[in-house]
Amino acid sequence: MLMSSPDAAAILEYGPNGFRVLRPGNHVVCAVTGQPVALEELRYWCVVRQEAYASPEIATRRLMGQA
């Protein structure tokens, strides 16, 4: 049986209306800041870049080319 660490980062496939878990974990890493984002708190990502963001401000900066 495969076991995963409770502190492991998940690998997700981001879609326009949600995400699919490819590798289980309890968080993802913000593509800009590197901070962990709990899956239950994840609200911001880019489908094209397949990146997660910790906040709407960080997502906006990244998508405008400022981060």
Backbone bond lengths (Angstrom), bond angles and torsions (degrees), N, CA, C in turn:
res aa  C-N    CA-C-N  psi(-1)  N-CA   C-N-CA  omega(-1)  CA-C   N-CA-C  phi
1 M - - - 1.449 - - 1.520 108.75 -
2 L 1.338 116.96 134.56 1.451 121.10 178.32 1.515 109.76 -80.48
3 M 1.317 114.73 133.38 1.460 120.37 178.60 1.521 107.73 -117.28
4 S 1.317 117.39 143.05 1.460 120.02 175.86 1.515 109.26 -121.12
5 S 1.308 115.59 145.63 1.449 121.60 178.20 1.522 109.03 -67.37
6 P 1.330 117.79 140.25 1.460 119.16 178.88 1.524 112.25 -64.77
7 D 1.334 117.35 -18.86 1.461 121.05 179.30 1.530 112.62 -99.60
8 A 1.307 117.36 14.39 1.467 121.11 -177.37 1.523 110.76 -79.32
9 A 1.322 115.63 145.01 1.460 120.50 174.87 1.527 109.10 -77.54
10 A 1.311 115.76 135.67 1.458 121.61 177.00 1.530 109.36 -80.74
11 I 1.308 116.05 155.02 1.460 122.19 170.99 1.529 105.80 -110.96
12 L 1.322 116.11 124.98 1.457 120.91 -175.55 1.522 110.97 -121.91
13 E 1.320 115.23 155.18 1.458 122.30 168.38 1.522 105.37 -108.62
14 Y 1.331 116.48 117.21 1.457 121.50 -175.20 1.517 111.12 -89.66
15 G 1.312 115.40 131.71 1.456 122.10 176.69 1.515 109.29 -119.18
16 P 1.338 117.52 176.21 1.464 120.60 -177.02 1.529 114.15 -67.04
17 N 1.315 117.30 -24.55 1.467 120.03 -177.06 1.519 113.97 -121.32
18 G 1.315 117.39 6.49 1.453 120.48 -178.35 1.511 110.16 169.17
19 F 1.297 115.02 -167.73 1.458 119.86 -179.69 1.517 110.18 -138.75
20 R 1.324 114.84 159.35 1.460 121.92 178.64 1.524 107.65 -118.44
21 V 1.315 116.22 133.35 1.463 121.39 -179.31 1.525 109.25 -80.70
22 L 1.338 115.72 119.29 1.461 121.69 176.95 1.525 110.82 -94.67
23 R 1.343 115.87 -35.12 1.460 121.55 174.65 1.521 107.61 -136.80
24 P 1.326 117.75 122.57 1.465 120.56 -176.81 1.526 112.69 -61.50
25 G 1.291 114.42 150.44 1.452 123.80 176.13 1.517 107.77 -178.52
26 N 1.325 116.76 176.00 1.460 118.32 -177.71 1.528 113.10 -103.75
27 H 1.340 117.24 -3.53 1.460 120.55 180.00 1.527 110.72 -156.34
28 V 1.329 114.86 169.32 1.459 122.56 168.45 1.522 106.39 -121.81
29 V 1.321 116.00 169.53 1.462 120.74 -179.31 1.525 109.11 -107.76
30 C 1.329 116.70 129.55 1.459 121.60 177.78 1.525 108.68 -60.19
31 A 1.321 116.96 130.20 1.467 122.41 -176.96 1.522 112.74 -67.84
32 V 1.322 118.15 -20.23 1.458 121.53 -177.87 1.524 111.91 -98.84
33 T 1.326 116.78 -50.21 1.468 120.76 -173.25 1.524 113.79 -94.74
34 G 1.329 116.46 -21.70 1.459 120.17 -176.43 1.517 114.02 80.75
35 Q 1.319 117.55 2.36 1.462 120.01 -179.67 1.522 110.99 -79.62
36 P 1.326 117.13 146.89 1.465 119.54 177.94 1.528 111.21 -71.35
37 V 1.323 115.45 143.02 1.460 122.39 177.15 1.526 106.58 -125.22
38 A 1.334 117.10 115.67 1.460 121.25 179.48 1.529 109.80 -59.74
39 L 1.327 116.96 140.43 1.473 120.36 -177.98 1.520 111.84 -57.16
40 E 1.323 117.65 -36.90 1.467 119.84 -179.18 1.532 112.15 -71.79
41 E 1.338 117.62 -13.51 1.462 121.51 177.95 1.531 112.67 -105.96
42 L 1.319 117.87 -3.40 1.465 122.16 -177.05 1.530 110.49 -70.85
43 R 1.325 116.23 119.01 1.464 121.90 -179.87 1.521 113.04 -128.55
44 Y 1.337 117.89 -15.79 1.462 121.04 -171.35 1.517 110.64 -126.27
45 W 1.346 115.73 124.48 1.457 121.33 176.95 1.508 109.18 -156.61
46 C 1.332 115.38 167.14 1.458 122.11 177.34 1.520 108.38 -116.71
47 V 1.317 116.48 120.64 1.463 121.86 -179.86 1.527 110.34 -66.19
48 V 1.311 117.92 -42.44 1.466 122.09 -177.12 1.521 110.74 -66.05
49 R 1.326 117.07 -47.04 1.470 121.16 -178.54 1.528 112.98 -84.88
50 Q 1.329 116.88 -13.28 1.462 122.19 -177.10 1.533 110.38 54.18
51 E 1.348 114.67 51.99 1.459 122.61 -179.53 1.522 110.41 -127.00
52 A 1.327 115.42 148.03 1.459 122.33 174.87 1.523 109.12 -103.75
53 Y 1.340 115.94 151.52 1.457 122.00 179.56 1.525 109.61 -130.94
54 A 1.329 115.99 147.68 1.458 121.41 -176.19 1.523 113.85 -78.70
55 S 1.329 118.07 -23.87 1.468 120.78 -177.52 1.527 110.25 -152.89
56 P 1.329 116.76 165.76 1.463 119.12 178.21 1.536 111.68 -67.03
57 E 1.322 117.37 -33.02 1.469 120.73 178.43 1.528 110.80 -64.80
58 I 1.323 116.68 -43.51 1.464 121.00 179.11 1.526 110.52 -65.50
59 A 1.322 116.98 -42.29 1.471 120.93 178.31 1.522 110.63 -61.47
60 T 1.316 117.43 -43.82 1.464 121.23 -179.86 1.521 111.47 -63.37
61 R 1.326 116.39 -45.26 1.478 119.68 178.11 1.524 110.78 -59.18
62 R 1.324 116.89 -44.66 1.467 120.91 -178.51 1.534 111.16 -63.87
63 L 1.317 115.98 -45.85 1.452 120.18 -176.16 1.532 112.98 -72.33
64 M 1.338 116.33 -18.62 1.460 121.10 175.53 1.531 111.48 -93.90
65 G 1.331 116.27 3.05 1.451 120.97 177.53 1.516 114.51 79.96
66 Q 1.327 117.59 18.10 1.462 121.48 -177.65 1.522 112.55 -100.40
67 A 1.305 117.53 2.01 1.481 120.38 179.88 1.511 109.64 -138.96
